[in-house]
């Protein structure tokens, strides 16, 4: 199958050797997003929920660039440096997703790029 690279200026540019997303057939694999402002490439300021919103906004921009939206997400992975923030992620996620919700995993990690507290990646089926 043909592999298509998905890229948009509405999400942060890759800060490493990866693509924002890769589409194969009707499946899109979205790379991890951290709370970077795509215009400045700096971590957003503010409380944890502002960081989660920025991550969701970045993921949504990549979804749209691939021809979908959050209703097409089938799997969402959430990486947190503090699992105590999990309830706040659920709160913010409810602003972006409606039922039926995607499959999901929440993974506690020691650290994330640029010292952020949250990162998410996803799989979308169009």
Buried (B, 14 or more C-beta within 10 A) or exposed (E): EEEEEBBBEBBBEEEEEEBBBBBEEEBBBBBBBBBBBBEEEEBBEEEBBEBBBBBBBBBBBBBBBBEBEBEBBEBBBBBBBEEEBEEBBEEBBEEBBEEEEBEBEBEEEEEBEEEBBBBBBBBBEE
